[in-house]
Amino acid sequence: MPALFAQSLFHDRPEVLRHVVGNLALYLLGWNLSFWSVGYALIESAANVGETTGKLLHGSARDVKDGRRVIVETVQRVLSKPPVIGVLVGLAVGLLPPLQYLFLPAADGLSSPPLAPLFRAAVNLGAAAVPGSTLVLAGSLALGRASGCEGDDVPATSRDMLERLLSWRSLALVALVRLVALPMVAGLGLCSLLGQQGLQEISSTSVGQALMYLILAQVSVPSACNSTLIPQLLGRPDISAAMARVQVGIYLLAVPFVCLWLAIWLRVVGL
């Protein structure tokens, strides 16, 4: 979503847009690695509540005693996730000169790399990630009731968790934290940090203003649909459906808040 805002705001300033898109891509590299490692572990533990008592990271008591083995297995699980593999491959292509020559077009655009068709195919395939996530969100909503969010095959502990997740109190609390508290704390904290460190001049240039606005916009928009993908991968459509309902509610509530915060940040950074 911030990328769409950036293209609308800076389409007539290609140099600024290039810096914004590049820094957004750098942010997404770190975000994907953290989400599909730490985030996956958190959702996995919630999805298997009541089924992994006395276990740690799906290991037996013997595995828990062997700390090295647990660490190795954890790293292997993290590195086996397709998004993590994609991030690592992208870093390799972008940083290693031989792979740059094979895949990436020249800066002047006059020469085409030998494997340019594969690079363009990967770009087109990656462009389908967001629509694909939206389809998963819609499918989770449509199939959630049919798959039995409250059926007898759902463990009692999971059923209690789903009931708490789908309550209006939980939705209001998530919306309050994500749409009000987090943008306020992060935005004011960033401005205060720049002032304390004497870095106000960073935001005085057009590129600095654009990057600061991108950071502020990033913390003001609701989260993506990825949290509905992991329960599907874990074979828990009940949790995926519950999270999809919560996300739809957050998206509906986010419309006025996002408009308000984006207008405030535009004024703060002077755009």
Secondary structure, 3 states (H helix, E strand, C coil): CHHHHHHHHCCCCHHHHHHHHHHHHHHHHHHHHHHHHHHHHHHHHHHCCCCCCCCECCECHHHHHCHHHHHHHHHHHHHCCHHHHHHHHHHHHHHCHHHHHHHCCCCCCCCCCCCHHHHHHHHHHHHCHHHHHHHHHHHHHHHHHHHCCCCCCCCHHHHHHHHHHCCHHHHHHHHHHHHHHHHHHHHHHHHHHHHHCCCHHHHHCHHHHHHHHHHHHHCCCCCCCHHHHHHHHCCCHHHHHHHHHHHHHHHHHHHHHHHHHHHHHHHHHCC
